[in-house]
């Protein structure tokens, strides 16, 4: 009986870890496609629209005031910047995943953004898992000097 209980425990733990790993990979894929490539590296903004929930807000602390930038405004700003700077070459932004914490259908990803090897931002992305998959629903950040 003990062996059956131990085997069952190991099997259930393994299944839970595999699900967590799968969620981890899915979250990284959404962040890479929608945020890193879509917003930072001039990639497909349709991927950005897919990976960010329409209710997303970028929360910014400016002059001791909390300001919000909805995703639709951020995408419009990205589109304008691309049109105005058609030939501008900006170094690619890369990402370092510091931590992804998942509890059920909620997650927080702490990531570092680098440009030419220099740390430029530490971001905290909040995500929820919807029927169609993980979506970024909020962001706070610190801009490194």
N, C-alpha and C positions, 0 to 999 in steps of 0.2 A: 504494500500500500504506500509506504514511504517513497519507494522508487517511482511509482506512478505520479504521486504528488510533485516530486522533484522534477520529473520529466515534463509534466504539465506546466510547471512554473517556468522552466527553461524555455519551453516552446512558446509560451505566451510572452515572455520577456523578449525573445528573439523577434516575434511578430511585431511587437510594439516598437522595437528598435529599428526594424526595417521600415515601418510606416513613418517614423520620425526622420530617418535618412531620406526617404522619398520626399517628404514635405520639405526638408532642408534643401534638397536639389531643386525642387519646384520653386521655392522662394528665391534661390540664387538665380534661376533662369529668368524669373519675372524681373528681378532687380537688374540683371545684366541687359536684357532686351529693352525693357520699358524705360529704365532710368539711366543706366550708364551709357548704353549705345544711343537710345532715343533722345534723351535730353542733352547729355554731355558731349557725345561724339558725333553728332549730326546724323544719327541713324533714322530709322523709319518711325515717324511720329504716330503712325497707326498702331505700332507695337506699344507706344507710350499710352495711347488711348485705351488699348486692351488691358494693360498691366496696372493702370491706376483706376481706382474707383471714381466715378463722377463726383462723389462727395469729398474727395481728397482735399486737404488744406495743407499747404506749407506754412508752418508757424515760424515767424521770425521775431527775434527780440531786437528792436531797434530803438535807441535812445530811451531805454527803460519802458518801452511800449511793446505790447504784443500785437503784431500785424499778421494777417492771413493772406495767402495767395492761393486761390483755388486752382485746380489743375487746368481748367479751360483757359485761364489767363496766362498760366505758365506756358502752355502749348502755343498760344497766340504769340507770346513774347519770343519763343524759340523760332517760330515761323518767320516773324519780322526780322529777327537778327540774321537768320539764314539768307533772306532776300537781300538785306542791306550789305552783307559781307560775303558775296558769292565766291570770291576767290581767296578769302582769308583762310589761312592754314593755322589751326590751333593744335598744339600737341594733344595727343590722345589722353583721356582720363582713364586711369586704371583703378581697380577696387581691391581692397584687402578686407576680407570678411573677418571681423574681430569676434563676433558672437551672433548666433541666431538662437533665440529662446522661444520655444513653441509650447503652448498649452492649449490642447484641443484645436479650436479653429482660430485662435489668436496667436500672433507672433510679433516679436520685435527683433529687428536686425540692426546691430551696431556695425557700421562699415566706415572704412577710411578711404577717402578719395585722394589719389595722387596724380600729379601731372609732372612729367619728366623726373619722376622719383621723389618729388617734393610733396609732403603732406599738405593738402589745401583745405580739406573739410573732414570733420568727423560727423557722420549722420546717424540719426536714430530713425529708422523707418518702421512704422506700425503697419501691420498687415492683418487682413482677415481672410479666411478661406470660405469662399462662396461656392455654390454648386458648380460654377464654371472654373473654379480654381482660385489660387491666391491672388489677391489684389492689394496694392499699396493704398492705404487709406489716410495716412498722415506722416508728417516729417518734421523733426526739429533738427537743428544742426549747430555746429561750432565752426567758424571760419578761422583757420590757423593763420597767424601773421606771416 
